[in-house]
Amino acid sequence: MLDIRAIRENPAAFDAALARRGLDAMSPALLSLDGERRATIARAETLQAEQNKASKEAGAAKGRGDEDEFNRLRALVSAQKDEAASLQAQAAELDVQLRDLLMALPNLPLDSVPDGKDEGDNVEIRRWGDPRSLDFQPVEHFQIAGVKPGMDFETAAKLSGARFVLLRGGVARIHRALAQFMLDLHVNEHGLTETWAPVLVLSEMMAGTGQLPKFGEDSYQTREGWWLIPTSEVTLTNTVHGDLVDHASLPRRMVAHSQCFRSEAGSAGRDTTGMLRQHQFEKVEMVSITDAESGLDEHARMTRCAETVLERLGLPYRTIVLCTGDMGFGARITHDLEVWLPGQDRYREISSVSYCGDFQARRMNARYRPEGGGKPEFVHTLNGSGLAVGRTLIAVLENGQQADGSVLLPEALHPYLGGKTRLDASGDLA
């Protein structure tokens, strides 16, 4: 959520930042509502002061036996009390309206974020690795002979409908090994704290990280009111929801492997074959909670953590910075990692690493107490995939595919597969 005080101080800069997001100016509406709210609060406070004064005067009149004056003042106090209560109710309603407007607005991009309308305007930062030169025509992951026995879309559709997959045998084991490898790397080498958290959360938690109220259709809600998380960003970030944390405890760097659930609203016709875009999938998610000064350094660090996963797996990738028109709702800057998929002959997104500033913290009311005292400040939050497990599986299978339908597996996975080095053309680990 954005800071109304900052909007008051520089409405032109605020509207200019929104314009970079492709949105119309909002400062006139916000400041009008805010001005009315503040004026109403001021009138209520003035009435309360007058009420207190009249109440004391009524007591004095009672003490000196002036019944007429006492009765007049008592009636005045009663009228002032009613009017003040009405003004307080109006101010509370205006506060809700203002908060609702602010909650619907996206975060403001950093000055360094490139302007643009869509993914075509994203800017590449760097590349790592060279795609293999193949002497055969590569196919997509679900078309590889050795993968077909272990990647069953028909049975999944029978069980759950479209955009689900059932993994078996060697493919399922590779999928599990990838998640274990990522967790071990992030915990043992990157210093993240492994965390296991619920996948059902309250509405307040979804609102805290920005999924609600605007993007409710993208997620699933149970009849009891819980939401299925679209990513562990929701649970990990909200661990500080409503808290005042010690500055000495920052940064808090967490990682979690979880099931994730997305309705994929608005994605009809996109990536309908294979397991690139599913309703249920797994991710290893990284979240950092830090202070205002460390956010951008932490963003670079988190990006590097995600890149290291791809490098250890030997998967060619490129790192891009998203333009203003392609950036997510809560981000101030986002780095996407795109892995090379030879079956599609293109790079595809496998991780997004975003710095959110204090945008989520304001929604969560999460603060820290600066060292040496002083007024509490909002924490700054970051999140990033480290990585999406299913998409990494796709990349491993497509980049390791051989002409005979087998798949050579990355050396980093061999210890997690009992020393097995490949998926043979019949679908068995060998």
Secondary structure, 3 states (H helix, E strand, C coil): CCCHHHHHHCHHHHHHHHHHCCCCCCHHHHHHHHHHHHHHHHHHHHHHHHHHHHHHHHHHHHHCCCHHHHHHHHHHHHHHHHHHHHHHHHHHHHHHHHHHHHHCCCCCCCCCCCCCCCHHHCEEEEEECCCCCCCCCCCCHHHCCCCHHHEEHHHHHHHHCCCCCEECHHHHHHHHHHHHHHHHHHHHCCCCEECCCCCEECHHHHHHHCCCCCCHHHCEECCCCCEECCCCHHHHHHHHCCCEEEHHHCCEEEEEEEEEECCCCCCCCCCCCCCCCCCEEEEEEEEEEECCCCHHHHHHHHHHHHHHHHHHCCCCEEEEECCCCCCCCCCCEEEEEEEEECCCCEEEEEEEEEECCCHHHHHHCCEEECCCCCCCEECEEEEEEEEEHHHHHHHHHHHHECCCCCEECCHHHHHHHCCCCEECCCCCEC
